[in-house]
Amino acid sequence: MTKYRITKKIMLTLLVALFSASVSSCSPFNVDETTKNEKPYETETGENLIRVGFSQLGSESKWRRANSVSIKDSLKVENGFFLQFNNARQKQENQIKAIRGFISQQVNYIAFCPVTEDGWDTVLKEAKDAGIPVIIVDRQVSSDSSLYTTWIGENMRQEGENAGEGLAKVLEDRGRSHDKINIVELLGTRGSSSQIGRSIGFDTICDKHQNWVLLDREDGDFTTAKGQEIMAGFLEKYDNIDVVVCQNDDMAIGALQAMKNAGIDLYSPKKPIIISFDASRQGLELVTKGIIDVDVECNPASGPKLSEVIHELEMGNQVEKAYYMEEKVFTLLNASDYVDDRSY
């Protein structure tokens, strides 16, 4: 890809513009009318940078932070982009405000990872009316697909099915396929596409096994602290938990801490079977130790695909309506082959 270089004069202009925007109002998206219709920034060669407004839903986990790094690394000036990055801190109202700010600044493209599936129709229509293509990343939205250009992310339902099939294999290997299996589940953010998809996928496999009993499920909001809190409650409520399903590694780490605090030996073959998602470096390390039994990958590196799709659109090419990330399932048999290469 062609490398871009910005002159000191242009860099100074960028810094001044950003400083002016930050001090003009409490909101970073209030743009002075004198600069609102400013042309896209140009490189030394006279080529325009592609202005992209990106709203990240938050930084609630190592996975999310890795996803943000992937976006920032891919949409750099050297790759032809001027990125305006926003952290919504897991609040939909912050994302909607950010997207409207991007619209008012007339960026070339808007991309965002939605906090929840619902509630986007109005702001997506505003972007469409402004002629700005919108790309959904990671989680999905329930809006009319005509309101956005494409989606890049993970097959959450397949991840859930992979988790269920992974559990079935563990039980088979331990000679417990026909035993009554009591399961508790730590859900992610309620209403997010990752929570919905993983729950539906896992339930699909669970329904095929009449001896699997779902004792309880509660929201852990994808955080370690909440995962520990929910698991501590489960341990007080139930004394016969066979399986703990955590919809991300951060919650699994919290759940394991709660189990340790309750006196459970995490290295004992009698401990509950742990099923997790994300396959972060820490998660895979726990798999290699036999503490997490199955970890279903959720690939955070969507930045390169986002860059690729935007460049295709810039060339006037038609793009697919959905792009799925490649993902694996990790157990004690293969986790050690990948753990050292994990960047998150």
C-alpha positions in Angstrom: 0.0 0.0 0.0 1.3 3.5 -0.8 2.9 5.3 2.2 1.8 8.8 3.0 3.9 11.6 4.5 2.5 14.8 6.1 4.5 18.1 6.0 5.1 19.9 9.3 2.8 22.6 8.2 -0.1 20.2 7.7 0.7 18.5 11.0 0.6 21.8 12.7 -2.8 22.5 11.1 -4.1 19.2 12.4 -3.0 19.9 15.9 -4.4 23.4 15.9 -7.7 22.1 14.5 -7.9 19.3 17.1 -7.1 21.7 19.9 -9.7 24.2 18.8 -12.4 21.5 18.7 -11.5 20.3 22.2 -11.7 23.8 23.8 -14.6 25.2 21.8 -17.2 23.2 23.8 -17.6 20.5 26.5 -18.5 18.2 23.6 -15.7 17.2 21.1 -18.3 17.0 18.4 -19.4 20.6 18.3 -17.8 22.0 15.2 -17.4 25.7 14.4 -19.4 26.6 11.3 -16.2 28.2 9.7 -14.5 24.8 9.6 -17.6 22.5 9.3 -17.3 22.3 5.5 -13.5 22.0 5.4 -12.1 19.7 2.7 -10.5 16.4 3.8 -6.9 16.7 4.9 -4.4 16.4 2.2 -1.0 14.7 2.0 2.2 16.2 0.6 1.4 14.5 -2.7 -2.0 16.2 -2.9 -4.0 13.1 -2.2 -6.9 13.3 0.3 -6.9 11.4 3.5 -10.1 9.4 4.1 -11.8 10.7 7.1 -13.4 8.0 9.3 -15.4 8.5 12.5 -15.2 5.4 14.7 -17.2 4.9 17.9 -15.9 2.1 20.1 -18.5 0.8 22.6 -16.0 0.9 25.5 -12.9 -0.7 27.0 -14.5 -3.3 29.2 -12.1 -6.1 28.4 -8.7 -7.1 27.0 -10.5 -8.2 23.9 -12.1 -4.8 23.4 -8.8 -3.0 23.9 -7.2 -5.3 21.3 -10.0 -4.5 18.9 -9.4 -0.8 19.4 -5.7 -1.2 18.7 -6.5 -3.1 15.5 -8.7 -0.3 14.3 -6.2 2.4 15.2 -3.3 0.6 13.6 -5.1 -0.1 10.4 -6.7 3.4 9.9 -3.4 5.3 10.2 -2.3 8.3 8.2 0.3 6.1 6.5 -2.5 4.0 5.2 -4.4 7.0 3.8 -6.8 7.7 6.8 -7.6 10.4 9.2 -9.3 8.6 12.1 -11.6 10.3 14.7 -11.8 7.7 17.5 -14.5 7.8 20.2 -14.9 5.7 23.3 -18.6 5.4 24.3 -17.8 3.8 27.7 -20.6 1.2 27.2 -23.4 3.8 26.8 -25.5 3.8 23.7 -26.4 7.5 24.2 -22.7 8.3 24.0 -22.4 6.4 20.7 -25.5 8.1 19.2 -24.0 11.5 20.2 -20.7 10.5 18.6 -22.3 9.4 15.4 -24.2 12.6 15.1 -21.0 14.5 15.7 -19.3 12.6 12.9 -22.3 13.5 10.6 -22.0 17.2 11.4 -18.3 17.0 10.6 -19.1 15.4 7.3 -16.6 12.5 7.6 -16.3 10.2 4.6 -17.3 7.0 6.6 -18.7 6.1 9.9 -18.0 2.8 11.7 -18.9 1.7 15.1 -19.2 -1.3 17.5 -22.7 -1.1 18.8 -23.4 -1.5 22.6 -26.7 -3.2 21.9 -28.6 -4.4 18.9 -31.7 -2.1 19.2 -32.2 1.6 19.0 -30.2 2.6 16.0 -32.8 3.3 13.3 -33.0 7.1 13.7 -29.3 7.9 13.8 -28.5 5.4 10.9 -31.2 7.1 8.8 -29.6 10.5 9.6 -26.2 9.2 8.3 -27.8 7.7 5.2 -29.6 11.0 4.5 -26.2 12.8 4.8 -24.8 10.4 2.2 -22.2 8.9 4.7 -21.7 5.1 4.4 -21.9 3.3 7.8 -20.0 0.1 8.6 -21.0 -2.0 11.6 -18.1 -3.7 13.4 -18.1 -6.7 15.8 -21.6 -6.7 17.2 -24.7 -6.4 15.1 -27.7 -4.2 15.0 -31.4 -5.1 14.5 -32.0 -2.2 12.1 -33.1 -2.4 8.4 -29.9 -3.5 6.6 -30.5 -0.8 4.0 -29.5 1.7 6.6 -25.8 0.6 6.7 -23.3 -0.5 4.0 -21.8 -3.6 5.5 -21.0 -5.5 8.7 -17.6 -6.9 9.8 -17.4 -9.2 12.8 -17.8 -12.6 14.4 -20.4 -15.3 14.0 -21.6 -15.2 17.6 -24.2 -17.9 17.2 -21.6 -20.3 15.7 -19.3 -19.4 18.7 -22.1 -20.5 21.0 -22.6 -23.7 19.2 -18.8 -24.3 19.2 -18.9 -23.9 23.0 -21.7 -26.4 23.3 -20.0 -28.9 21.1 -16.7 -28.4 23.0 -18.5 -29.2 26.3 -20.0 -32.3 24.8 -16.5 -33.5 23.8 -15.1 -32.9 27.2 -18.0 -34.8 28.8 -17.5 -37.7 26.4 -13.7 -37.8 27.1 -14.5 -38.0 30.8 -17.1 -40.7 30.4 -19.9 -38.4 31.6 -22.0 -38.1 28.4 -25.0 -39.6 30.1 -24.7 -38.1 33.5 -26.9 -35.3 34.7 -24.9 -32.1 34.1 -25.8 -29.0 36.0 -24.8 -25.7 34.3 -24.6 -22.1 35.3 -23.9 -19.3 32.8 -22.4 -15.9 33.1 -23.9 -13.8 30.3 -22.3 -10.7 28.7 -24.0 -7.4 28.3 -27.7 -8.1 28.0 -29.1 -7.3 24.6 -25.7 -7.2 22.8 -25.4 -9.3 19.7 -22.5 -11.2 21.3 -24.7 -12.1 24.3 -27.7 -13.0 22.2 -25.8 -15.0 19.6 -23.7 -17.0 22.1 -26.7 -17.7 24.2 -28.8 -18.9 21.2 -25.9 -21.0 19.9 -25.1 -22.7 23.2 -28.9 -23.3 23.9 -29.1 -25.0 20.5 -26.6 -27.6 21.5 -27.9 -27.7 25.1 -31.4 -28.6 23.9 -30.0 -31.7 22.2 -28.8 -33.1 25.5 -31.7 -33.9 27.8 -29.3 -34.6 30.7 -27.9 -31.0 30.6 -29.7 -28.8 33.1 -29.3 -25.0 33.1 -29.5 -24.1 36.8 -29.1 -20.4 36.3 -27.8 -17.6 34.2 -27.0 -13.9 35.1 -25.5 -10.9 33.4 -21.8 -10.4 34.1 -21.5 -7.5 31.7 -18.2 -8.9 30.3 -16.2 -7.6 33.3 -13.9 -9.5 35.7 -15.4 -7.8 38.8 -19.0 -8.7 37.8 -18.0 -12.2 36.9 -16.6 -12.8 40.3 -19.7 -11.3 42.0 -22.1 -13.4 40.0 -20.1 -16.6 40.5 -19.8 -16.1 44.2 -23.6 -15.9 44.3 -24.0 -19.1 42.3 -21.6 -20.9 44.7 -23.7 -19.8 47.6 -26.9 -20.8 45.9 -25.9 -24.2 44.4 -23.7 -26.9 45.7 -23.8 -29.2 42.6 -22.4 -27.1 39.7 -20.8 -29.3 37.0 -20.2 -26.6 34.3 -19.6 -22.9 34.3 -20.1 -21.1 31.0 -18.6 -17.6 30.8 -19.3 -15.5 27.7 -15.8 -14.0 27.8 -12.4 -14.6 29.4 -12.6 -11.6 31.7 -15.7 -13.0 33.4 -14.1 -16.4 33.5 -11.1 -15.0 35.4 -13.5 -13.4 37.9 -15.5 -16.6 38.2 -12.3 -18.6 38.9 -11.3 -16.1 41.6 -14.7 -16.6 43.3 -14.1 -20.4 43.1 -10.7 -20.1 44.6 -12.0 -17.9 47.4 -14.6 -20.6 48.1 -11.8 -23.2 48.6 -12.2 -25.0 45.2 -8.9 -26.4 43.9 -8.7 -25.1 40.4 -6.2 -27.9 39.4 -8.5 -30.7 40.7 -10.2 -32.9 38.1 -13.3 -32.5 40.3 -13.6 -28.8 39.8 -16.4 -27.5 37.5 -15.7 -27.7 33.8 -15.0 -24.1 32.6 -16.2 -23.0 29.1 -15.1 -19.5 28.0 -15.0 -17.2 25.0 -12.4 -14.8 23.4 -9.2 -16.9 23.6 -7.2 -14.1 25.0 -3.5 -14.7 25.9 -4.5 -15.1 29.6 -7.4 -17.3 28.7 -5.2 -19.6 26.6 -2.6 -19.7 29.4 -5.3 -21.0 31.7 -6.3 -23.6 29.0 -2.7 -24.8 28.9 -2.8 -25.3 32.7 -6.1 -27.3 32.4 -8.1 -24.7 34.3 -10.2 -23.5 31.4 -11.3 -26.5 29.5 -12.6 -25.0 26.3 -12.0 -21.4 25.0 -13.8 -20.3 21.9 -12.0 -17.7 19.9 -13.5 -14.3 19.1 -11.1 -12.6 16.7 -10.6 -8.9 17.6 -8.4 -8.0 14.6 -11.1 -6.5 12.4 -9.1 -3.4 11.6 -7.4 -4.7 8.4 -10.7 -5.9 7.0 -12.3 -2.5 7.8 -9.4 -0.7 6.0 -9.8 -3.1 3.0 -13.5 -2.6 2.7 -13.2 1.2 2.9 -10.6 1.2 0.1 -12.9 -1.0 -2.0 -15.7 1.5 -1.5 -13.3 4.4 -2.4 -12.6 2.7 -5.7 -16.4 2.4 -6.4 -16.4 -1.4 -6.0 -19.4 -3.3 -4.5 -18.7 -4.9 -1.2 -20.4 -7.9 0.6 -23.1 -7.2 3.1 -21.3 -9.2 5.8 -17.7 -10.3 6.5 -17.0 -13.0 9.1 -13.7 -13.2 11.0 -11.8 -16.5 11.0 -12.0 -18.2 14.5 -10.8 -21.4 16.3 -11.7 -23.5 19.3 -8.9 -24.1 21.9 -8.4 -26.9 24.3 -5.4 -28.5 26.1 -4.6 -30.2 22.8 -3.8 -27.0 20.8 -3.7 -23.9 23.0 0.1 -24.1 23.6 0.6 -23.7 19.8 -1.0 -20.2 19.8 -0.6 -18.7 23.3 2.8 -17.0 22.6 1.5 -15.3 19.5 -1.5 -13.7 21.3 -1.4 -9.9 21.3 -4.3 -9.4 23.7 
